[in-house]
């Protein structure tokens, strides 16, 4: 009986946690209105960090993004510089669809990223092939971007593996 109560309690807590998650529609009326094609067009600078599940900063980085669009096709060329001296490059190829939806591909993204924009927010989900200590792990990214002003955007992405949160990425972008 005690075991059954524990299992039901855990299931209930999980269900309630799922209900508490933000929804994109929560931001539909928020300003300034985000248009990914406008914001990610030209050069965008970013500063960020990775934290583990306890909140400890594991890695800091800067990123310079050279972005361009031709109609509904976009390229975001990201050049990362990490606090340990290493460098990395990711090139996103984005496709704008109807109703503020987008899809995207990059070499270290498994499958297709998908997201949607409403109001000042963009919610993006994808699986990232993340190299760590000589091994590559596939982690799920639950990525939220919020336009704060014409030039500033904040970004928080939760990283999980098998449904367990393993860390978070926090970024600040400034459009030149």
C-alpha positions in Angstrom: 0.0 0.0 0.0 2.8 2.4 0.9 4.6 1.7 -2.4 1.4 2.3 -4.3 0.9 5.7 -2.5 4.5 6.7 -3.3 4.1 5.8 -7.0 0.8 7.7 -7.3 2.2 10.7 -5.5 5.2 10.8 -7.8 3.0 10.5 -10.9 0.8 13.3 -9.6 3.7 15.5 -8.9 5.0 14.9 -12.4 1.6 15.7 -13.9 1.4 18.9 -12.0 4.9 19.9 -12.9 3.9 19.4 -16.6 0.9 21.7 -16.1 3.1 24.4 -14.6 5.3 24.8 -17.7 5.0 28.0 -19.6 3.0 28.0 -22.8 3.9 30.1 -25.9 0.4 31.6 -25.8 1.3 33.2 -22.5 3.5 35.6 -24.5 1.2 36.3 -27.5 0.4 39.8 -26.4 3.8 40.8 -25.2 5.9 43.5 -26.8 8.2 44.2 -28.4 7.0 41.7 -31.1 9.7 39.3 -32.2 10.3 38.5 -35.8 13.2 36.1 -36.1 14.0 37.2 -39.6 14.4 40.7 -38.5 16.3 40.1 -35.3 18.6 37.4 -36.7 19.6 39.4 -39.7 23.1 40.9 -39.7 25.6 40.4 -36.8 24.4 39.4 -33.3 26.8 39.1 -30.3 26.1 36.7 -27.4 27.5 35.9 -23.9 26.5 32.8 -22.1 27.1 30.0 -19.7 26.3 26.3 -19.1 25.2 25.3 -15.6 24.8 21.7 -14.3 21.6 20.6 -12.6 22.8 22.0 -9.3 23.3 25.5 -10.9 27.1 25.4 -10.8 28.7 27.2 -13.8 30.5 24.6 -15.9 31.5 26.6 -18.9 31.3 30.3 -20.1 31.4 31.4 -23.7 30.9 34.2 -26.2 29.3 33.8 -29.6 29.3 35.9 -32.8 26.5 35.1 -35.1 26.4 36.2 -38.8 22.8 35.9 -39.9 21.1 36.3 -43.2 17.7 35.5 -44.8 16.5 35.1 -48.3 12.7 35.0 -48.2 11.8 32.3 -45.7 15.2 30.6 -45.7 17.7 31.7 -43.0 21.3 30.9 -42.1 22.7 31.6 -38.6 26.4 31.1 -38.6 27.5 30.8 -35.0 31.2 31.1 -33.9 31.7 30.1 -30.2 34.7 31.0 -28.1 34.8 29.1 -24.7 36.5 30.2 -21.5 38.8 27.2 -21.7 40.2 28.5 -25.1 38.3 26.1 -27.3 36.3 27.1 -30.3 33.2 25.7 -32.0 31.1 26.5 -35.0 27.4 25.7 -35.6 25.6 26.7 -38.8 21.8 26.7 -38.5 19.7 26.5 -41.6 16.2 27.7 -40.8 12.9 27.6 -42.7 10.0 29.9 -41.8 6.6 28.2 -42.1 3.0 29.4 -41.5 1.7 30.7 -38.2 5.1 31.8 -36.8 6.5 28.2 -37.0 10.1 27.4 -37.9 12.2 24.3 -38.6 15.9 24.1 -38.5 18.9 21.9 -39.1 22.6 22.0 -38.0 25.4 19.4 -38.2 25.2 18.7 -34.5 21.4 18.6 -34.3 19.8 15.2 -34.5 16.8 15.3 -36.8 14.8 18.5 -37.2 14.5 21.3 -34.7 11.0 22.8 -34.5 9.7 25.9 -32.9 7.2 28.7 -32.9 7.1 32.4 -32.3 4.3 34.5 -30.6 4.5 38.0 -29.2 8.0 38.6 -27.8 8.9 34.9 -27.4 10.2 32.0 -29.4 10.0 28.4 -28.2 12.3 25.9 -29.9 12.9 22.1 -29.3 15.6 19.9 -30.7 18.1 17.1 -29.9 21.7 18.2 -29.7 24.7 15.8 -30.1 26.8 17.1 -27.3 30.5 16.1 -27.0 31.7 15.7 -23.4 35.0 14.2 -22.4 35.5 12.2 -25.6 31.9 10.9 -25.8 28.9 12.3 -27.6 25.5 12.4 -25.7 22.2 13.2 -27.3 20.5 15.7 -25.1 17.0 17.3 -25.6 17.0 21.1 -25.7 13.9 23.0 -24.5 14.9 26.5 -25.7 13.1 29.8 -24.9 14.1 33.2 -26.4 12.6 36.5 -25.2 13.0 39.8 -27.1 13.6 42.5 -24.4 14.2 45.4 -26.7 14.9 46.1 -30.4 18.6 45.0 -29.8 18.5 42.7 -26.7 17.3 39.1 -26.5 17.5 36.7 -23.5 17.7 32.9 -24.0 17.2 30.0 -21.6 17.5 26.4 -22.7 16.9 23.4 -20.4 19.0 20.3 -21.3 17.7 16.9 -20.4 18.5 13.2 -21.0 15.9 10.5 -20.6 13.5 13.2 -19.2 15.9 14.2 -16.5 17.2 17.8 -16.4 21.0 17.7 -16.7 21.7 21.4 -17.0 20.8 24.8 -18.5 22.2 27.3 -21.0 21.7 31.0 -20.4 22.5 33.5 -23.1 22.2 37.3 -23.7 22.2 38.5 -27.3 22.8 42.0 -28.6 22.1 42.9 -32.2 24.7 45.2 -33.7 
